[in-house]
Amino acid sequence: MIETGIIGGAGYTAGELIRILLRHPEVNLNFIYSTSQPGKPVSTIHQDLVGETELTFTDKINTEADVVFLCLGHGNSKKFLAEHKFSKKTKIVDLSTDFRMDGNHAFVYGLPEFNKDAIKKADFVANPGCFATAISLAVLPLAKENLLRKELHINAVTGATGAGTSLSETTHFTWRDNNFSAYKAFEHQHLNELGQSLKNLQPDYSAEVNFIPNRGNFSRGIHATAYTKFEGSLEDAKDIYSKAYHDAAFTFLTGEDLHLKQVVNTNKCLLKLQKSGNNLLITSIIDNLLKGASGQAVQNMNLMFGLEEDLGLRLKASYF
C-alpha cells in the first residue's frame, strides 16, 4: 500500500482528496495535517465522512510517507517544505501555485495529457490550476501542431468553491446567489501557466491571450469557451483533437452540447468543437475540485507510482 499524507486538511480540495484516497485500492491515508484543527475528527469538518473514517487531524507529520499532497494556500508550500524535511523516498504533489512555473526547482508540471512521460519519472509534481487545466486542454492541441497564429479569446465561469472556504464579500451566499460577475480580467494568475505551456509547445506563438474569468452562482464546475482563427475545416480540427487525446484517460471530444452536470463529481474534461467562418470555438468543461485540483492530483500520483492512470478515479457524475 502507498502510505499517503495530506498537508492542510480542512479546505475544499483536501476534502475531495480525502474522499478519493479513502476509497483508493492501493492507498493507506496515513495522516492529515492541520494546524487549525489538530485532535479533531476529520468528520467534524468534512461532515459527509461520518462513519467513513476514524482519522483525526494532527499537527505531526510522517516524514517517511511515500507521497504527500500539499493543500496549502498559495505561497505556503515553499515555506512548509523549507521548514519540514521528508525522506528521500517521499514524493510530493503540490496543489498550490508555488511550483507551477518553470524555474530552479525539481517540480514537473502535472498536466497528464501533455506531460505524462515526465510525470511518470517525477518525484515532485506541481498540480495545474483549475482554470489553467480547463483552458489548456481546450487550446494546447492547436499549439502542439503549431497552428496558433492569431489572438486567443477565452471566457470561463467557475463555481463558488473555486474561491476556497474563507469567506469574503464575493463568496458570501447573499452576494453570490442570483449574481454573476467578472474578475481579474486579462490578468488572472493562471494565464502565466497557460502562457508557459503554449511556449513549450509552440515557441514562436506571440499573439495576445485575452482571458475573462467569471464567478458563477453555483457551487462547483468550470465552463470555458475559447476561440481563435483556424484555416482548416471542422473535420480537420476534430482530427487534431482526436489525435491529441486518443489515449487520454479522462479527456474526451464530444459532439453534444456541453453543460456542467456532465462532469461535476468526475475527473473528466469534455470538449466540443464548432466552426463559424474562420473561427474555431472550443468549449471545455471540468469539475474545478476534481480534474481542476484533487482528482488530477491523484491522477498524477497514479502515474508517479506506475499505477493505472484512472485507478480510484472512475467517479460518476450526479446528473440530476
Secondary structure as UniProt FT lines:
FT   STRAND          2..7
FT   HELIX           12..22
FT   TURN            25..26
FT   STRAND          27..33
FT   TURN            38..39
FT   HELIX           42..44
FT   HELIX           47..49
FT   TURN            50..52
FT   TURN            63..64
FT   STRAND          67..70
FT   TURN            74..75
FT   HELIX           76..83
FT   TURN            88..89
FT   STRAND          91..94
FT   TURN            98..99
FT   STRAND          108..109
FT   HELIX           112..121
FT   STRAND          124..126
FT   HELIX           130..144
FT   TURN            145..146
FT   STRAND          152..158
FT   HELIX           160..163
FT   TURN            169..171
FT   HELIX           173..176
FT   TURN            177..178
FT   STRAND          181..182
FT   TURN            185..187
FT   HELIX           190..201
FT   TURN            203..204
FT   STRAND          209..215
FT   STRAND          222..229
FT   HELIX           234..244
FT   TURN            245..247
FT   STRAND          251..253
FT   HELIX           260..262
FT   TURN            263..265
FT   STRAND          269..276
FT   TURN            277..278
FT   STRAND          279..286
FT   TURN            288..289
FT   HELIX           290..294
FT   HELIX           295..304
FT   TURN            305..306
FT   TURN            309..312
//
